[in-house]
Amino acid sequence: QVQLVESGGGLVQAGGSLRLSCAASGGTFSRYTMAWFRQAPGKEREFVARITSSGRTTSYPDSVKGRFTISRDNAKNTVYLQMNSLKPEDTAIYYCAAGIVAFEYPYWGQGTQVFVSS
C-alpha cells in the first residue's frame, strides 16, 4: 500500500510559479508511474502530468505543456510538479497519483490547493 502526501500549494499571482511535491511511502517508489491531476470547483478531474517509473518519459496535456514540468527523485521517493507562468484557470486542488498498470492509478494523495489570482 502506497501513501502519498502532497505539499507546496498556496496563493500566487498570475505569471508566478509554484513547485508541488509529493512524498511517497509504503511501497517501492521506483516501480510506479507517477502523475498529477487537478480538480477545480464544479469541474471534472483533469490530467496534468505523468512520468514513468524511470523518469525517462513525461507527458502533458496541451493546457499545461511548456509551462509545467514533472520530475522525480527515486532516491527521495518524491515526485515534483514545477508550475510556471501560472494562470487563474490553473486554480484547483492538485492531486498526486501512483500506479503500475498503464494509466491506472489506485493510489492518491489528499491534495494540495493552488490558487492563482489575476
Phi, psi and chi 1 to 4 in degrees:
 res  aa     phi    psi   chi1   chi2   chi3   chi4
   1 GLN       -  127.9 -171.9   78.5    3.7      -
   2 VAL  -101.9  132.5  177.3      -      -      -
   3 GLN  -109.2  136.4  -68.8   82.0   44.0      -
   4 LEU  -125.1  133.8  -57.0  172.1      -      -
   5 VAL  -130.4  116.2  179.0      -      -      -
   6 GLU   -89.1  154.9  -58.4   96.2  -26.2      -
   7 SER  -155.4  167.6   60.0      -      -      -
   8 GLY   104.2   -5.3      -      -      -      -
   9 GLY   -70.4  170.9      -      -      -      -
  10 GLY   163.8 -164.3      -      -      -      -
  11 LEU  -102.7  131.0  171.4   63.5      -      -
  12 VAL  -143.1  150.6   63.4      -      -      -
  13 GLN   -79.2  154.1  -71.8 -171.1  -30.9      -
  14 ALA   -54.4  136.4      -      -      -      -
  15 GLY    93.0  -11.3      -      -      -      -
  16 GLY   -83.8 -173.9      -      -      -      -
  17 SER  -132.9  153.0  -61.8      -      -      -
  18 LEU  -143.8  152.0  -80.8  176.3      -      -
  19 ARG  -122.1  120.3 -171.2  175.8   82.4  152.8
  20 LEU   -93.0  147.7  -54.4 -176.9      -      -
  21 SER  -125.6  151.7  -60.7      -      -      -
  22 CYS  -137.7  112.7  172.3      -      -      -
  23 ALA   -96.2  131.1      -      -      -      -
  24 ALA  -109.5  148.4      -      -      -      -
  25 SER  -149.7  161.3   61.5      -      -      -
  26 GLY    87.8    3.7      -      -      -      -
  27 GLY  -152.8  179.7      -      -      -      -
  28 THR   -89.2   95.5  -55.3      -      -      -
  29 PHE   -54.3  -39.2 -178.7   73.3      -      -
  30 SER   -68.6   -8.6   59.7      -      -      -
  31 ARG   -86.0  -17.1  -65.0 -179.7   60.8 -160.5
  32 TYR   -98.5  136.6  -69.2   88.5      -      -
  33 THR   -73.1  136.6  -69.1      -      -      -
  34 MET  -115.9  148.4  -59.2  -61.7  -63.5      -
  35 ALA  -145.8  158.6      -      -      -      -
  36 TRP  -118.0  138.1  -72.0   94.5      -      -
  37 PHE  -127.8  165.6  -69.2   78.7      -      -
  38 ARG  -143.2  156.6   66.0 -173.9 -178.9 -172.2
  39 GLN  -141.8  119.1 -171.8  164.7   20.4      -
  40 ALA   -91.8  157.3      -      -      -      -
  41 PRO   -56.2  128.6  -26.3   34.8      -      -
  42 GLY    76.7    6.3      -      -      -      -
  43 LYS  -121.3  162.7  -65.8 -171.9  176.6 -178.2
  44 GLU   -76.7  157.5  -67.6 -171.1   -6.3      -
  45 ARG   -63.3  138.8 -173.3  171.8   60.9 -163.7
  46 GLU  -124.1  135.8  175.7 -172.1   17.1      -
  47 PHE   -69.9  137.2  163.9   71.4      -      -
  48 VAL  -117.6  -42.7  173.6      -      -      -
  49 ALA  -166.4  155.3      -      -      -      -
  50 ARG  -144.8  145.4  175.2  172.5   53.8 -116.6
  51 ILE  -138.3  135.3 -173.2  166.1      -      -
  52 THR   -71.9  168.8   55.7      -      -      -
  53 SER   -59.1  -35.6   56.7      -      -      -
  54 SER   -79.9  -19.2   65.5      -      -      -
  55 GLY    86.8    0.9      -      -      -      -
  56 ARG   -78.8  -24.7  -76.1 -165.1  -73.1  -94.1
  57 THR  -125.0  131.6  -57.7      -      -      -
  58 THR  -128.0  158.8   58.3      -      -      -
  59 SER  -148.9  151.3   58.4      -      -      -
  60 TYR  -144.9  152.8  -51.6   88.9      -      -
  61 PRO   -79.0  163.4   30.6  -35.5      -      -
  62 ASP   -60.6  -27.8  -72.0  -16.1      -      -
  63 SER   -64.3  -23.4   57.8      -      -      -
  64 VAL  -123.9   -6.8  -53.6      -      -      -
  65 LYS   -59.0  132.5 -166.4  175.0  -65.9 -178.0
  66 GLY    88.8  -13.8      -      -      -      -
  67 ARG  -112.9  -34.8  -60.7 -170.9  -61.4  121.5
  68 PHE  -107.6  146.4  -70.6   11.2      -      -
  69 THR  -136.2  125.1  -57.4      -      -      -
  70 ILE   -98.0  141.8 -171.8  171.0      -      -
  71 SER  -149.0  168.3   61.6      -      -      -
  72 ARG  -145.4  154.5   66.9 -170.4  -64.1  158.7
  73 ASP  -126.8   99.8 -174.5  -22.9      -      -
  74 ASN   -67.9  -23.3  -76.2  -10.9      -      -
  75 ALA   -71.9  -25.8      -      -      -      -
  76 LYS  -105.2    2.1  -65.5 -176.9  177.5  179.6
  77 ASN    53.9   42.8  -69.8   -5.6      -      -
  78 THR  -135.9  140.1  -58.2      -      -      -
  79 VAL  -117.5  146.7   62.6      -      -      -
  80 TYR  -123.2  155.3  -54.9   97.4      -      -
  81 LEU  -133.6  106.8 -174.8   67.3      -      -
  82 GLN   -87.4  122.2  178.1   66.8   44.1      -
  83 MET  -118.9  116.1  -55.8 -173.5  -65.6      -
  84 ASN  -114.7  164.5  -60.6  -32.2      -      -
  85 SER    48.4   48.7  -57.8      -      -      -
  86 LEU   -65.5  146.1  -78.0  161.7      -      -
  87 LYS  -120.5  156.6  -54.5  174.4 -178.6  179.7
  88 PRO   -55.3  -32.1  -29.4   36.8      -      -
  89 GLU   -71.8   -6.4   51.7  -96.6   44.1      -
  90 ASP   -82.6   -6.1  -65.3  -41.7      -      -
  91 THR   -60.8  125.2  -66.4      -      -      -
  92 ALA  -178.5  172.1      -      -      -      -
  93 ILE   -90.0  128.9  -61.0  174.9      -      -
  94 TYR  -103.7  130.3  -76.6   70.4      -      -
  95 TYR  -117.2  141.1  -62.5   91.1      -      -
  96 CYS   -97.1  142.5  172.1      -      -      -
  97 ALA  -140.0  153.5      -      -      -      -
  98 ALA  -136.0  145.8      -      -      -      -
  99 GLY  -163.5  164.1      -      -      -      -
 100 ILE  -109.0  -45.2  -66.7  177.6      -      -
 101 VAL   -72.6  137.4  176.2      -      -      -
 102 ALA   -52.2  125.4      -      -      -      -
 103 PHE    64.6   17.8  -53.0  108.3      -      -
 104 GLU  -117.2  128.9  -68.8 -174.7   10.0      -
 105 TYR  -127.8   92.2  -57.9  100.8      -      -
 106 PRO   -80.0  -14.3   24.8  -32.0      -      -
 107 TYR  -114.4  131.8  -54.7  110.0      -      -
 108 TRP  -135.5  147.9  -67.2   79.4      -      -
 109 GLY   -85.8 -178.4      -      -      -      -
 110 GLN   -87.2  -12.7   82.4  -69.7  -13.1      -
 111 GLY    97.1  153.6      -      -      -      -
 112 THR  -135.5  136.7 -174.5      -      -      -
 113 GLN   -84.8  132.8  175.0   74.0   56.7      -
 114 VAL  -120.3  127.3  171.0      -      -      -
 115 PHE  -125.9  123.0 -174.3   83.4      -      -
 116 VAL  -111.2  117.6 -175.6      -      -      -
 117 SER   -91.5  149.1   62.7      -      -      -
 118 SER   -88.9      -   56.1      -      -      -
